[in-house]
Amino acid sequence: MPPRWPRQPDRNDPAYRRLDDRMNFALHVAVFAACNSGLWFVDIVRQANWDWVIWVTGVWAVVVLCHLVYIMAIADYSVKSDL
């Protein structure tokens, strides 16, 4: 069941931005898991010996880790003023 927002969504609301960033991160992790598991499944079943699959998984895992660091430590969710 998707999360329900108790009030009108507004990108200026810090709680809404935090929730939106975390939902985008969850989608990023889901796409990473689906694509990489598919690549590895085909690589193993067909005995394809694709050496580039390791690089794709590694680089994408680093990007996912950077995304996590951004939303947990770097992102500023303070109230923005429209000055």
C-alpha positions in Angstrom: 0.0 0.0 0.0 1.5 3.4 -1.0 2.2 5.9 1.8 -0.5 8.5 2.3 0.4 12.1 2.8 -1.9 13.7 5.5 -1.9 17.2 3.8 -1.5 18.8 0.4 2.0 17.7 -1.0 4.4 20.6 -1.3 8.0 20.5 -2.3 8.8 23.2 0.2 7.7 21.0 3.0 10.9 19.4 4.5 9.1 16.2 5.6 7.6 15.7 2.1 11.1 16.2 0.5 12.6 13.7 2.8 9.9 11.1 2.1 10.2 11.8 -1.7 14.0 11.3 -1.6 13.6 8.1 0.3 11.0 6.7 -2.0 13.2 7.6 -5.0 16.1 5.8 -3.3 13.9 2.7 -2.7 13.0 2.7 -6.4 16.7 3.0 -7.3 17.5 0.0 -5.2 14.6 -2.0 -6.7 15.7 -1.3 -10.3 19.4 -2.1 -9.3 18.3 -5.4 -7.8 16.1 -6.4 -10.7 18.5 -5.5 -13.4 21.6 -7.0 -11.8 19.9 -10.2 -10.8 18.6 -10.6 -14.3 22.1 -10.0 -15.7 23.7 -12.4 -13.4 21.0 -15.0 -14.0 21.6 -14.9 -17.7 25.4 -14.9 -17.2 25.2 -18.0 -15.1 22.5 -20.0 -16.9 24.0 -19.4 -20.4 27.6 -19.7 -19.0 28.2 -16.5 -21.0 31.3 -15.5 -19.0 30.5 -11.8 -19.4 33.3 -10.0 -17.7 31.6 -6.6 -17.9 28.7 -7.7 -15.6 31.1 -7.4 -12.7 31.9 -3.8 -13.7 28.2 -2.9 -14.2 27.3 -4.3 -10.8 30.2 -2.6 -9.1 29.8 0.8 -10.6 26.0 0.8 -10.1 26.5 -0.4 -6.5 28.8 2.6 -5.9 26.2 4.9 -7.4 23.5 3.4 -5.1 25.8 3.9 -2.1 26.5 7.5 -3.1 22.7 8.0 -3.4 22.3 6.6 0.2 25.0 8.9 1.6 23.4 11.9 -0.1 19.9 11.3 1.3 21.1 10.3 4.8 24.0 12.8 5.4 24.2 15.5 2.8 20.7 16.5 1.8 19.4 19.7 3.5 15.8 19.3 4.5 15.5 22.6 6.3 12.6 24.9 5.6 13.3 27.0 2.4 12.2 30.6 2.3 11.0 32.1 -1.0 12.9 35.4 -0.7 
